[in-house]
Amino acid sequence: MATATYAYPAGSVVFHVNAVTGVREAIVSAVNINVTLANGTVINYNIAYKNSVYGIATVLESVLYNDIDLALAAYKPLVDLP
């Protein structure tokens, strides 16, 4: 049987980076791993935002960070003007 590794287990506190909504703190509620021949392994996380009216979202691992400083560093290029 194949195994897949992922960065954030359910219950982890993460920071979601988005160009429109900024950096928001969330808790991972579930991890979804999909494997297809066409796309390979895709890891999505169901997250619930803390102190937010936006509620829940399903996001890729590439936009989540476990450290606020890393999240802010990833967000900065998204909003800096050329």
ROMI-47639 format. One line per field, with one value per residue (C-alpha): residue number from 1; residue in one letter; y, x, z. Coordinates in pm, 1 decimal, padded with zeros to 6 digits. Last residue first. Layout:
<sites>
keke	(NUM, ...)
drenpa	(A, ...)
north	(Y, ...)
east	(X, ...)
up	(Z, ...)
</sites>
This chain:
<sites>
keke	(82, 81, 80, 79, 78, 77, 76, 75, 74, 73, 72, 71, 70, 69, 68, 67, 66, 65, 64, 63, 62, 61, 60, 59, 58, 57, 56, 55, 54, 53, 52, 51, 50, 49, 48, 47, 46, 45, 44, 43, 42, 41, 40, 39, 38, 37, 36, 35, 34, 33, 32, 31, 30, 29, 28, 27, 26, 25, 24, 23, 22, 21, 20, 19, 18, 17, 16, 15, 14, 13, 12, 11, 10, 9, 8, 7, 6, 5, 4, 3, 2, 1)
drenpa	(P, L, D, V, L, P, K, Y, A, A, L, A, L, D, I, D, N, Y, L, V, S, E, L, V, T, A, I, G, Y, V, S, N, K, Y, A, I, N, Y, N, I, V, T, G, N, A, L, T, V, N, I, N, V, A, S, V, I, A, E, R, V, G, T, V, A, N, V, H, F, V, V, S, G, A, P, Y, A, Y, T, A, T, A, M)
north	(04664.7, 04700.4, 04481.7, 04293.5, 03935.4, 03981.8, 04052.5, 03751.5, 03487.1, 03686.5, 03732.8, 03357.7, 03280.7, 03527.3, 03382.4, 03028.0, 02705.6, 02808.6, 02731.2, 02844.2, 02549.7, 02293.0, 02366.3, 02509.5, 02402.6, 02679.4, 02748.0, 03041.5, 03375.6, 03568.6, 03533.3, 03489.6, 03167.5, 03032.7, 02669.7, 02471.4, 02178.0, 02092.3, 01976.6, 01750.9, 01664.8, 01360.1, 01293.8, 01497.9, 01268.4, 00934.3, 01037.6, 01062.5, 01266.9, 01340.2, 01528.1, 01650.4, 01756.5, 02026.3, 02227.7, 02533.8, 02883.9, 03213.5, 03454.1, 03627.2, 03855.2, 03838.9, 03925.9, 03801.9, 03488.0, 03333.7, 03087.9, 03065.2, 02731.2, 02587.4, 02208.9, 02019.5, 01780.6, 01706.0, 01966.9, 01882.6, 01586.0, 01249.1, 00991.8, 00615.5, 00347.8, 00000.0)
east	(00604.4, 00339.4, 00377.4, 00057.8, 00135.7, 00506.9, 00425.5, 00199.3, 00474.3, 00677.6, 00362.7, 00299.3, 00659.5, 00637.4, 00303.4, 00442.7, 00260.0, 00205.9, -00069.1, -00091.2, 00103.5, -00105.8, -00401.2, -00722.5, -01074.0, -01252.9, -01449.7, -01611.7, -01559.4, -01698.8, -01365.9, -01235.5, -01049.9, -01094.3, -01194.9, -00977.4, -01036.0, -00696.6, -00614.9, -00328.0, -00293.2, -00088.4, -00035.8, -00245.2, -00317.0, -00257.8, -00473.9, -00410.1, -00631.5, -00542.0, -00796.6, -00692.5, -00956.9, -01038.4, -00718.7, -00745.8, -00721.7, -00535.7, -00580.4, -00324.9, -00466.3, -00821.3, -00750.4, -00393.9, -00453.5, -00226.3, -00375.0, -00200.6, -00210.9, -00309.3, -00309.7, -00619.1, -00620.1, -00265.2, -00055.2, 00243.0, 00131.2, 00281.4, 00139.1, 00166.8, 00126.8, 00000.0)
up	(-00914.1, -00641.4, -00337.3, -00250.2, -00348.1, -00278.3, 00091.3, 00147.3, 00147.5, 00402.1, 00612.0, 00610.1, 00704.4, 00994.7, 01107.8, 01130.7, 01042.3, 00681.3, 00433.4, 00069.9, -00078.6, 00112.4, -00111.0, 00029.7, 00128.2, 00315.1, 00632.6, 00810.3, 00634.1, 00932.1, 01106.2, 01459.2, 01374.1, 01022.9, 00980.4, 00741.6, 00509.5, 00367.9, 00018.0, -00086.6, -00455.9, -00554.3, -00924.7, -01163.9, -01459.6, -01288.3, -00996.5, -00623.0, -00393.6, -00031.1, 00178.1, 00524.3, 00775.7, 01034.0, 01008.4, 01232.5, 01091.7, 01119.6, 00833.3, 00612.3, 00345.5, 00207.6, -00154.4, -00207.1, 00002.4, 00266.0, 00517.4, 00855.7, 01035.7, 01374.5, 01359.0, 01474.7, 01180.3, 01067.9, 00885.5, 00665.7, 00461.0, 00385.5, 00150.9, 00178.0, -00084.4, 00000.0)
</sites>
